[in-house]
């Protein structure tokens, strides 16, 4: 096995481990502790590091891999390697080392995005650089031991701005009014201002950050091509359904974020409406495009893909609506959230096998909405 393939295998293992540990830690936080052979102490550590595992060790590594593939430079792989290693440190109880690795990953990731901006000066590459800077800010605060209220807005800004930038890139050929880009930049600027002020002034920062999320959801519904491709068929319609559903959850998450800042008990709804309803919906929608690009794995699309998507949204409704007044329903909803992720993974594996059987492993182009 050559060094490139070995790194790929290790990164894939790190991504899978971070996701599984993050899910187990999330379940533990609502009172569901999975059986574990041997030392079960890692479950407690996964519960404490749930956000860092899911946002940084899992999503940060996946996005880092995607960006490294685009950069086509050896040093670009340093960011996902460091973020994946941070997950192992979190599970081992070495939180200081994990924080240092995430800070290093953030610096390296900013460098990769600077490289990409120099290659292609465009609005979407500039926004991707902004998202990298947001991740760096959150990682540095995490390494310094800052509170979750100061760190999480930066981490969510990293993911949300990344998605906004990628949607801007995928719809760059659409005819849009000049106000579209200006208004997007204004909304994202307000979001970053909310993230920056959430630490020292939680009320003002939380209200501003949540309002920006709601405004961004509105911008995406109005200007994204998904509202057109939802009338298409096949994969374009599926992707559009994932996107539009995600935009609805983003708006709900923004409202709940503001409610939390005002002192109402809506924190679980705010975090998971964004983290599951918005971000995971985006992942499900883009998986048929992203997997061929970064892992050369083709998926044979079929109506079965709607099943895990429906399971995700249904379980999230159970968790956030019924679970708002009954902790048992919240725990059940969280368990069904995890099962929806497992179902999607099984669907993707089955679709990859089906593609290889039908096409003999040949690659083909994938259209995006």
SULLINDA-V280501 format. One record per residue. RES is the residue in one small letter. PHI is phi in whole degrees, -180 to 180 (NA if undefined). Layout:
# SULLINDA-V280501
RES;PHI, RES;PHI
This chain:
# SULLINDA-V280501
x;NA, x;-75, x;-66, x;-64, x;-68, x;-62, x;-63, x;-61, x;-65, x;-65, x;-66, x;-61, x;-65, x;-65, x;-64, x;-63, x;-64, x;-65, x;-65, x;-63, x;-68, x;-63, x;-65, x;-61, x;-66, x;-64, x;-65, x;-62, x;-69, x;-104, x;98, x;-107, x;-105, x;-77, x;-65, x;-140, x;-71, x;74, x;-68, x;-96, x;-62, x;-65, x;-66, x;-62, x;-68, x;-67, x;-65, x;-66, x;-101, x;-54, x;-65, x;-64, x;-66, x;-74, x;-82, x;-97, x;-69, x;-94, x;-66, x;-61, x;-69, x;-61, x;-66, x;-62, x;-65, x;-58, x;-71, x;-66, x;-62, x;-68, x;-73, x;55, x;-140, x;-57, x;-66, x;-66, x;-79, x;-66, x;-65, x;-66, x;-64, x;-67, x;-69, x;-65, x;-65, x;-63, x;-64, x;-62, x;-66, x;-61, x;-71, x;-86, x;87, x;-95, x;-67, x;-65, x;-65, x;-62, x;-62, x;-64, x;-63, x;-68, x;-63, x;-63, x;-60, x;-63, x;-62, x;-63, x;-68, x;-61, x;-60, x;-62, x;-71, x;-61, x;-59, x;-69, x;-65, x;-65, x;-73, x;-139, x;-83, x;-149, x;-62, x;-72, x;-70, x;-64, x;-68, x;-64, x;-66, x;-61, x;-63, x;-64, x;-65, x;-64, x;-63, x;-59, x;-61, x;-64, x;-66, x;-66, x;-63, x;-62, x;-64, x;-83, x;83, x;-68, x;-72, x;-61, x;-63, x;-88, x;-84, x;-60, x;-60, x;-68, x;-65, x;-69, x;-61, x;-56, x;-71, x;-67, x;-67, x;-59, x;-65, x;-60, x;-66, x;-69, x;-67, x;-63, x;-66, x;-70, x;-113, x;-67, x;-87, x;-71, x;-83, x;-123, x;-67, x;-55, x;-68, x;-62, x;-67, x;-63, x;-68, x;-63, x;-63, x;-66, x;-63, x;-68, x;-63, x;-64, x;-63, x;-66, x;-65, x;-65, x;-64, x;-68, x;-96, x;-67, x;-70, x;-74, x;-130, x;-57, x;-66, x;-64, x;-64, x;-65, x;-64, x;-68, x;-64, x;-64, x;-63, x;-65, x;-63, x;-63, x;-64, x;-65, x;-59, x;-63, x;-61, x;-65, x;-63, x;-75, x;-106, x;-78, x;-69, x;-60, x;-68, x;-94, x;-72, x;-65, x;-89, x;-83, x;-135, x;66, x;-61, x;-57, x;-67, x;-58, x;-61, x;-64, x;-62, x;-59, x;-68, x;-65, x;-62, x;-63, x;-65, x;-63, x;-67, x;-63, x;-63, x;-62, x;-60, x;-64, x;-64, x;-68, x;-63, x;-66, x;-62, x;-63, x;-61, x;-81, x;100, x;-86, x;-81, x;-125, x;-65, x;-61, x;-65, x;-63, x;-67, x;-91, x;-63, x;-79, x;-67, x;-99, x;-63, x;-92, x;-70, x;-68, x;-60, x;-63, x;-62, x;-62, x;-70, x;-93, x;-55, x;-64, x;-99, x;-72, x;-59, x;-63, x;-74, x;-104, x;-127, x;55, x;-113, x;-91, x;-115, x;-86, x;-75, x;-157, x;-58, x;-59, x;-65, x;-72, x;-66, x;-65, x;-65, x;-64, x;-64, x;-63, x;-69, x;-66, x;-68, x;-71, x;-61, x;-60, x;-67, x;-90, x;-92, x;-66, x;-74, x;-67, x;-119, x;-139, x;-65, x;-67, x;-67, x;-63, x;-66, x;-63, x;-62, x;-63, x;-63, x;-70, x;-57, x;-63, x;-65, x;-64, x;-65, x;-63, x;-63, x;-66, x;-60, x;-65, x;-64, x;-64, x;-62, x;-62, x;-67, x;-67, x;-64, x;-63, x;-62, x;-65, x;-67, x;-79, x;-111, x;65, x;85, x;-72, x;-93, x;-142, x;-73, x;-121, x;-85, x;-121, x;-77
